Structure formats: structure tokens, C-alpha cells
Amino acid sequence: MTAWPLIAWRLMLIEIMTHSISSPQPSDLPQSLLGRFLKFLRHPRYTVNVATEHQGVIDVLRLYALALVTVLPLGVLSSRLADNLDSSNKVLEITKTVPILQIILFAVILAPLWEEAVFRLPLRYTPMNLAIPFCIGMMLIVSSLTATDVLPRIAGLPLLAGTVVLAVVLWLWLKELDSQPIHTFYEKWIGWLFYSFALAFGLIHLGNFTSLGAQAWLLAPLLVLPQTVIGVFLGFIRLRYGFWWAVLTHGFHNACAITPLLLVRLGSENLLESMSSGIQDKSLAGTDYVLILLVSTYVLGGLLLCLITVWRLIAEWRAEHRQARPNS
């Protein structure tokens, strides 16, 4: 009796991996990657299956370069706003104390998996694509309520088990329904669903900030604007390239973000104090200067590579417009 939920979940995972991924694509799509992306943002389009006509990792890396160039100035704005609200980022504090391997496991593997499952998996309908986000979302709510003592801790395990059972029941019930009306609903409302999930993904990151007062909540969309924009890019990648591409991109983004922080931790305590306080008069060890050089090269080199990539994306898009003009 205790094994049947595990068997059901295994069948659900097999379904997501074996779901058909071939789908004819609209013939009016622009040829340039930036053109396709901008057209999608103006008019999000839903297809039952994932497209196969794309360049995979090349497209995703180019899109990520565009996302990073877009998000960096927004991140500076968010950081300044948080400083004015006397708030700090919990993530920065965590990276200073939590063991490095634990940070990598959570940030690069676990967080992308559950966040993409909750916020991107439901963007394309299958029974399992709704059952898994429901289960994970309810588990997170129950865990939060028990961790803050809103619910007694002794109730946590039964509630988590009940959540799994409800998710399996939901999956079995949806499998019995005609999927065509649901796909029709998705086609009609995909724009609302797409941007709502991106906004929800951003708002969930308000938990990264400390000491947010009532006034700060009015500015919440600005505080999490970088995460919301990243959610838009990940949503496009999920719908255009598939769920696992979104997971990999999310993990890659988190890895890029934490790498400088983890490199600094390899240095002395003086280096950590200098980087956190901005004071440069500390006596640093020789390895500290090597780490500073590595971090500077990593940040500046990555930014330059992203800028070159974005310039080429824009050049392709403009060339496409010039070629289309005589035919119009």
C-alpha cells in the first residue's frame, strides 16, 4: 500500500519524458532569433507540442546573453532600492556561511528543478504537467507553515503524504478528461498564463529580502523585476524549446551568479571583509589578488561576450527587416 504513490509518480515521470515533441510550426515566424522572441512577447502563441526546428543549445545561450544584458541594470536598480529600504539580500548572506557544495547543490540543481516545475511546467498542458506543480506547490506551502509554527510540526508529515495522494488523484482524473477543450483554453489565454507565471516567479523571490516593511511591499514588483524578466525568458525557452531546456538554463544562470561569490570565499577573511564593506585598505594575501583577478576577468569577460552576442542578435534582426522591406 505504501509503494503505490511512488509507482504512480514513476509513471508520471515516464509520461513527461515520452510525450511527443513534434509539432508543425507557423510559417509566418521571423527567421532571426530576436525576431521570433519579440514576436512571441507581443503575441504569445501556444502549441500542443514542443518545436523541433531550432538550434538547441546555441539558441538558448544566445537568449541567455540577451537576458543577462537586460537583467544586469535592473539588478543594480533593485539593489539600490533595497538599500534605500534598509533591506538586505539573504542570498548574499547565505553564500558567506553555508558550505560551498551545499550551495551548488541547491542553487544549480534543486532550486531550478522545483521552480521550473512550479512556474514553467504548467505552461503546456498534460495531466502530469498540472499534477506535479500542484504537488510541489502544496508541499512548499505546508513546509512553510510548519517551519513558522503556523501549523504544528507533527501535522507536517500527514499533510505532505496527503498532498502526494491528492496530486495522484488529480493526475488520474485529468487523464480521463477530453484534453481538447483544455488545449483550446490554453490557446485562448496563453498570454495571461505566460505573464502571470513570470510575475509570480518574480514575486516568490521577495523572500530573498530581509526587513521589508509595509511601504516596501508597494514597491515589490520593482524589487523583483530582474527575476520577473528572467521568468519571461525562461517561459519562452520552455514553450519554444521544452521544459528541460528551461531547467538547464535556470541552473546555468544560478551557476553564473554564484561563481564570483564562491571564488571570493576561497580567499582570506580580509578579502571577504574588503568585498563586503568596500574598504580596500586591508592587508591581502597573494592568493587574494589572484582571486580578485579571476573574478574581474570572469565578470568583464562574460559581460563582453554577452554584449557581442546581443549585438549580433540585433544585427541579424535588422538585416531581416531590411530584406523584408522590399517585399512588403
C-alpha positions in Angstrom: 0.0 0.0 0.0 2.8 2.4 0.7 4.5 1.9 -2.6 1.7 2.8 -5.0 2.2 6.6 -4.8 5.9 6.0 -5.8 4.8 3.8 -8.7 2.3 6.4 -9.9 4.9 9.2 -9.7 7.3 7.0 -11.8 4.6 6.5 -14.4 4.0 10.3 -14.5 7.7 11.0 -15.0 7.8 8.4 -17.8 4.9 10.2 -19.4 6.7 13.6 -19.4 9.8 12.1 -20.9 8.0 10.2 -23.6 5.4 12.9 -24.6 5.5 13.6 -28.3 7.7 16.6 -29.2 6.9 17.1 -32.8 4.8 20.0 -33.9 4.4 21.9 -37.1 5.4 25.5 -36.8 3.7 28.6 -38.1 5.2 29.7 -41.4 4.9 33.4 -40.6 7.5 33.3 -37.8 10.6 35.5 -38.3 13.8 33.7 -39.1 16.0 35.7 -36.7 16.1 34.5 -33.1 15.5 38.0 -31.7 12.6 38.5 -34.2 10.9 35.3 -33.0 11.4 36.3 -29.4 9.9 39.8 -29.8 7.0 38.4 -31.9 6.3 35.9 -29.1 6.3 38.6 -26.4 3.8 40.7 -28.4 1.6 37.7 -29.1 2.4 34.6 -27.0 1.5 31.5 -29.0 0.6 28.1 -27.6 1.3 24.8 -29.4 0.3 21.4 -28.1 3.8 20.0 -28.6 7.4 21.3 -28.5 9.0 22.5 -31.7 12.0 20.6 -33.1 13.2 23.1 -35.7 15.7 25.0 -33.6 19.4 25.1 -32.9 19.1 24.0 -29.3 22.0 25.0 -27.1 23.2 27.7 -29.5 19.8 29.5 -29.4 19.5 29.1 -25.6 22.9 30.5 -24.9 22.2 33.5 -27.2 18.9 34.1 -25.5 20.7 33.9 -22.1 23.2 36.5 -23.2 20.3 38.8 -24.1 18.6 38.1 -20.7 21.8 38.8 -18.8 22.4 42.2 -20.6 18.8 43.1 -19.9 18.8 42.0 -16.2 22.1 43.5 -15.0 20.9 47.1 -15.0 17.6 46.0 -13.4 19.6 44.2 -10.7 21.5 47.4 -9.9 18.2 49.2 -9.6 16.8 46.5 -7.4 19.9 46.6 -5.2 19.8 50.4 -4.8 16.1 50.2 -4.0 16.7 47.6 -1.3 19.4 49.7 0.3 17.1 52.6 0.5 14.5 50.4 2.2 17.2 49.2 4.7 16.8 45.7 3.4 19.5 43.2 2.5 19.7 40.1 0.3 19.5 36.8 2.2 21.2 35.0 -0.7 24.4 37.1 -0.3 24.4 36.2 3.4 23.9 32.5 2.8 26.8 32.3 0.3 29.1 33.6 3.1 28.2 30.9 5.6 26.7 27.8 4.0 29.1 25.1 2.8 30.0 25.5 -0.9 28.9 22.1 -2.0 25.5 22.6 -0.3 25.1 26.0 -2.1 25.9 24.4 -5.5 23.5 21.5 -4.9 20.7 23.8 -4.0 21.3 26.7 -6.4 22.3 24.8 -9.5 20.2 21.6 -9.2 17.4 21.6 -6.7 16.1 25.2 -7.0 16.0 25.2 -10.8 14.1 21.9 -10.8 11.3 22.8 -8.3 11.0 26.4 -9.6 10.7 25.3 -13.2 8.3 22.6 -12.3 6.0 25.0 -10.5 6.3 28.1 -12.8 7.1 26.7 -16.3 5.9 23.1 -16.5 2.1 24.1 -16.4 2.6 26.4 -19.5 2.0 23.4 -21.7 -0.9 21.1 -20.7 -0.7 17.4 -19.9 -2.3 15.9 -16.8 1.1 15.4 -15.3 2.1 18.9 -16.1 -0.6 20.2 -13.7 -0.3 17.4 -11.1 3.4 17.9 -10.4 3.2 21.7 -9.9 0.2 21.2 -7.6 2.1 18.7 -5.5 5.3 20.7 -5.2 3.4 23.9 -4.5 1.3 22.4 -1.8 4.4 20.8 -0.3 6.2 24.1 -0.1 3.1 25.8 1.5 2.9 23.0 4.1 6.6 23.1 4.8 6.5 26.9 5.2 3.5 26.8 7.6 5.1 24.2 9.8 8.5 25.9 9.7 6.9 29.1 11.0 4.8 27.2 13.6 1.5 28.3 12.0 0.8 24.5 11.8 2.1 22.1 14.4 5.1 20.2 13.2 3.5 16.9 13.9 0.9 17.6 11.2 3.6 18.1 8.6 4.2 14.5 7.6 0.5 13.5 7.2 -0.2 16.7 5.2 2.7 16.0 2.9 1.5 12.5 2.4 -2.0 13.7 1.7 -0.6 16.2 -0.8 1.0 13.4 -2.8 -2.2 11.4 -2.8 -4.2 14.4 -4.0 -1.7 15.0 -6.8 -2.0 11.4 -7.9 -5.8 11.6 -7.8 -5.7 14.9 -9.8 -3.4 13.3 -12.4 -5.7 10.2 -12.8 -8.8 12.4 -13.0 -7.3 14.7 -15.7 -6.2 11.6 -17.7 -9.9 10.7 -18.0 -10.9 14.1 -19.4 -11.0 15.2 -23.0 -7.8 17.2 -23.5 -9.0 19.2 -26.5 -11.1 21.8 -24.5 -8.2 22.3 -22.2 -5.8 22.9 -25.1 -8.4 25.3 -26.6 -8.4 27.2 -23.2 -4.6 27.4 -23.3 -4.6 28.7 -26.8 -7.0 31.5 -25.9 -5.4 32.5 -22.6 -1.7 31.6 -23.0 -0.7 35.3 -22.9 -2.3 35.8 -19.5 -0.9 32.5 -18.3 2.6 33.2 -19.6 3.0 36.7 -18.0 1.1 35.7 -14.8 3.6 32.8 -14.2 6.5 35.1 -14.9 5.2 37.7 -12.4 4.5 35.0 -9.8 8.1 33.7 -10.3 9.4 37.2 -9.6 7.2 37.8 -6.5 8.3 34.5 -4.9 11.8 36.0 -4.8 10.6 38.6 -2.3 11.6 36.0 0.2 15.3 36.8 -0.7 15.0 40.2 1.0 15.0 40.9 4.7 13.1 43.5 6.8 10.6 44.5 4.2 8.0 46.9 5.7 4.5 47.8 4.5 5.9 50.5 2.2 8.4 48.1 0.7 5.5 45.8 -0.4 4.1 48.5 -2.6 7.5 48.5 -4.4 7.6 44.7 -4.6 7.3 44.5 -8.4 10.4 46.7 -8.8 12.4 44.8 -6.2 11.9 41.5 -8.1 11.9 43.0 -11.6 15.2 41.1 -12.5 13.6 37.8 -11.5 10.4 38.6 -13.4 12.3 39.4 -16.6 14.3 36.1 -16.2 11.0 34.4 -15.8 9.9 35.8 -19.2 13.0 34.4 -20.9 12.6 31.0 -19.2 9.0 30.9 -20.1 9.8 31.5 -23.8 12.5 28.8 -23.6 10.1 26.4 -22.0 7.4 26.8 -24.7 9.8 27.1 -27.6 12.4 24.5 -26.7 11.0 22.4 -23.9 10.9 22.1 -20.2 14.3 20.6 -19.6 15.9 23.4 -21.6 14.4 25.8 -19.2 15.7 23.8 -16.2 19.2 23.7 -17.7 19.1 27.5 -18.5 17.9 28.3 -15.0 20.7 26.1 -13.4 23.3 27.8 -15.7 22.1 31.2 -14.7 22.3 30.4 -11.0 25.8 28.9 -11.5 27.0 32.1 -13.3 25.6 34.2 -10.5 27.2 32.3 -7.5 30.6 31.7 -9.1 32.1 35.1 -8.2 30.7 34.8 -4.6 32.2 31.3 -4.2 35.6 32.3 -5.7 35.8 35.1 -3.1 35.2 32.6 -0.3 38.4 30.8 -1.3 40.3 33.9 -0.1 41.2 35.2 3.3 38.9 36.8 5.8 40.4 40.2 4.9 39.3 39.7 1.3 35.7 38.8 2.4 35.6 42.0 4.6 37.0 44.1 1.8 34.5 42.8 -0.7 31.5 43.2 1.6 32.4 46.6 3.1 34.1 48.2 0.0 37.1 49.1 2.1 40.4 48.5 0.2 42.9 49.2 2.9 43.0 45.7 4.3 46.2 43.6 4.0 45.5 41.0 1.5 47.4 37.7 0.8 48.9 37.0 -2.5 46.2 34.4 -3.3 43.6 37.2 -2.7 44.9 39.2 -5.5 44.8 36.2 -7.8 41.2 35.6 -6.9 40.4 39.3 -7.5 41.9 39.0 -10.9 40.0 35.8 -11.6 36.7 37.3 -10.6 37.3 40.5 -12.6 38.3 38.5 -15.7 35.2 36.3 -15.2 32.8 39.2 -14.8 34.2 41.5 -17.5 34.9 38.7 -20.0 31.4 37.3 -19.6 29.8 40.7 -20.0 31.9 41.4 -23.1 30.9 38.1 -24.6 27.2 38.8 -23.9 27.4 42.3 -25.4 29.0 40.9 -28.6 26.3 38.2 -28.8 23.5 40.7 -28.3 25.0 43.0 -30.9 24.9 40.1 -33.4 21.3 39.2 -32.5 20.3 42.8 -33.2 22.3 42.9 -36.4 20.5 39.7 -37.6 17.1 41.2 -36.7 17.8 44.5 -38.5 19.1 42.6 -41.6 15.9 40.6 -41.7 13.8 43.8 -41.6 15.9 45.3 -44.4 15.4 42.2 -46.6 11.6 42.1 -45.8 11.1 45.7 -46.7 11.3 45.5 -50.5 8.8 42.6 -50.5 6.2 44.5 -48.5 
